[in-house]
Amino acid sequence: QWLMEEEADVSIRYGAARDLLDWPEHRLEPLRRRIGEEGWGARYLAARGENGHWGLGYYSPKWTSTHYTLLELRNLELPRENPIARDAVALSLRQYQLDPAYRRDNAVRRSNRERGAVTSDVCINGMFLHFACWFGASPDALEPVVDFLLGEHMPDGGFNCQSNRRYAHPVHSSLHTTLSVLEGIETYWSCGYTYRLDELLDAANTSRAFILLHRFFRSDHTGEVISPHFTKLSCPWRWHYDVLRALDCFRAAGQPYDDRMRDALEILQDARRPDGTWQIGLRFPGEEHFRMETARKPSRYLTLRALRVLRAYGGGLEGVGGTV
């Protein structure tokens, strides 16, 4: 009931109606359309500048830039057909020479290890794939991004944002980067793109295996917690990894329960407040368009995500069966 109150953002009501209440499509559609017309979605869209970007450009300042604004809009599930978001993606593709017409007219050639969307950073390219596919980027324009990401696939099955940096030679994947790329691959597949799809799906399988090997937050050698930040729930999470974000990615992809999820699910259960809600445990500094929710108070965004994860992966944990 709390998630469906009028005070809740329409994106939260849409997610709760779909993922917790199982509304039929004809009832969901009016809510879906409103995500770009009111609340958080409308506020993000209204902040776009006259030059077509948010902030000062594609990646500056960090959280108010075009990159992270489009990422938040995709995570809110702004309708894919939204013209403002689609235009911003197309603008970014043109400016970074990925637009197929530009590449054809200027004979642009890119190898697997050259720049992807806007930079050599693997994590950024994974996030770019996540929202660019959602907002209908041209399949041809995404080919260099796909080539780049597959070229940076690590031997241990995941990805590392420093894998192609000149003076960095990582030998182990990063949970941060692996999850960002995994989310991008899942969106690429779900939106019907096909270029090198089999290879991407193989990379998605090995990425999930990498996360499971680490039980979502533990060293595969010592069993110790890799970072305390991984066990704290953040919102917005941006590029940062945490166990809820990873579990929700597995859920969205329809992955079955695995006993190696248990430690992460127990953290999620332990974070639940006496009133049945979850709160933001970690916030990252930096300029924001606006603050969606207040830290240390009940978060509808986190509560929605936590409940749908527990609905999918209760796994026999005591009390989970009665959460939704």
GIDA-V553441 format. One record per backbone hydrogen bond with DSSP energy under -0.5 kcal/mol. NH is the residue of the N-H (numbers start at 1). CO is the residue of the C=O. E is the energy in kcal/mol with one decimal. If there is no record, write none. Layout:
NH,CO,E / NH,CO,E
//
This chain:
5,2,-0.9 / 8,5,-1.6 / 12,9,-0.8 / 13,9,-2.0 / 14,10,-2.4 / 15,11,-2.1 / 16,12,-2.7 / 17,13,-2.5 / 18,14,-2.1 / 19,15,-3.0 / 20,16,-1.9 / 21,16,-1.9 / 23,17,-2.8 / 27,24,-1.3 / 28,24,-1.6 / 29,25,-2.4 / 31,27,-0.6 / 31,28,-0.7 / 32,28,-2.4 / 33,29,-2.3 / 34,30,-1.1 / 35,31,-0.6 / 35,32,-1.4 / 36,33,-0.8 / 37,34,-1.3 / 38,34,-1.4 / 41,38,-0.5 / 42,38,-1.1 / 43,39,-2.1 / 44,40,-2.5 / 45,41,-2.2 / 46,42,-2.3 / 47,43,-0.8 / 47,44,-0.9 / 48,45,-1.4 / 49,53,-3.3 / 52,49,-1.6 / 56,60,-2.5 / 57,54,-1.2 / 57,60,-1.0 / 60,57,-0.5 / 65,61,-0.9 / 65,62,-1.1 / 66,54,-0.8 / 66,57,-2.0 / 67,58,-2.7 / 68,62,-0.5 / 69,65,-1.9 / 70,66,-2.7 / 71,67,-1.7 / 72,68,-2.1 / 73,69,-2.4 / 74,70,-2.3 / 75,71,-2.3 / 76,72,-1.9 / 77,74,-1.3 / 78,73,-2.5 / 82,79,-2.1 / 86,82,-2.1 / 87,83,-2.2 / 88,84,-2.0 / 89,85,-2.1 / 90,86,-2.3 / 91,87,-2.5 / 92,88,-2.1 / 93,89,-2.2 / 94,90,-2.0 / 95,91,-2.6 / 96,92,-1.8 / 97,94,-1.6 / 98,93,-2.8 / 99,93,-1.6 / 103,99,-2.3 / 104,100,-2.3 / 105,101,-2.7 / 106,102,-2.1 / 107,104,-0.8 / 108,103,-1.7 / 114,111,-1.5 / 116,119,-1.4 / 122,161,-0.6 / 125,121,-1.7 / 126,122,-2.2 / 127,123,-2.3 / 128,124,-2.6 / 129,125,-2.3 / 130,126,-1.7 / 131,127,-1.9 / 132,128,-3.1 / 133,129,-1.8 / 134,130,-0.8 / 135,131,-2.1 / 136,133,-1.7 / 137,132,-2.5 / 142,138,-1.2 / 143,139,-0.6 / 143,140,-0.9 / 146,142,-2.4 / 147,143,-2.8 / 148,144,-2.2 / 149,145,-2.5 / 150,146,-2.6 / 151,147,-1.8 / 152,148,-0.8 / 152,149,-1.0 / 153,150,-1.1 / 154,158,-2.6 / 157,154,-1.9 / 163,160,-2.0 / 165,162,-1.4 / 168,165,-1.3 / 174,159,-3.0 / 178,159,-0.6 / 178,174,-2.7 / 179,175,-2.2 / 180,176,-1.7 / 181,177,-2.4 / 182,178,-2.5 / 183,179,-2.6 / 184,180,-1.7 / 185,181,-2.6 / 186,182,-2.5 / 187,183,-2.1 / 188,184,-2.4 / 189,185,-2.6 / 190,186,-2.7 / 191,187,-2.0 / 192,189,-1.6 / 193,188,-2.0 / 197,194,-2.1 / 200,196,-2.0 / 201,197,-2.8 / 202,198,-1.9 / 203,199,-2.2 / 204,200,-2.3 / 205,201,-2.1 / 206,202,-2.2 / 207,203,-2.0 / 208,204,-2.4 / 209,205,-2.0 / 210,206,-2.0 / 211,207,-2.1 / 212,208,-2.7 / 213,209,-2.4 / 214,210,-1.2 / 215,212,-2.0 / 216,211,-2.3 / 217,214,-1.7 / 218,214,-3.6 / 219,224,-3.0 / 223,219,-1.3 / 226,217,-2.6 / 230,227,-1.4 / 231,228,-1.1 / 232,229,-1.3 / 235,236,-0.6 / 235,282,-0.8 / 240,237,-2.5 / 243,230,-2.5 / 246,242,-2.1 / 247,243,-2.7 / 248,244,-2.6 / 249,245,-1.7 / 250,246,-2.1 / 251,247,-2.4 / 252,248,-2.6 / 253,249,-1.4 / 254,251,-1.9 / 255,250,-2.4 / 261,258,-2.6 / 262,259,-1.5 / 265,261,-2.5 / 266,262,-2.4 / 267,263,-1.7 / 268,264,-2.0 / 269,265,-2.5 / 270,266,-2.6 / 271,267,-1.5 / 272,269,-1.4 / 273,277,-3.5 / 276,273,-2.3 / 278,299,-0.5 / 280,297,-0.7 / 281,233,-2.9 / 282,233,-1.3 / 292,290,-0.7 / 296,280,-1.1 / 297,294,-1.1 / 299,278,-3.3 / 300,298,-0.6 / 303,299,-2.2 / 304,300,-2.6 / 305,301,-1.7 / 306,302,-3.0 / 307,303,-2.5 / 308,304,-2.0 / 309,305,-1.7 / 310,306,-2.6 / 311,307,-2.1 / 312,308,-1.5 / 313,309,-2.8 / 314,310,-0.7 / 317,314,-2.3 / 320,317,-1.9 / 322,319,-1.0 / 323,320,-2.3
//
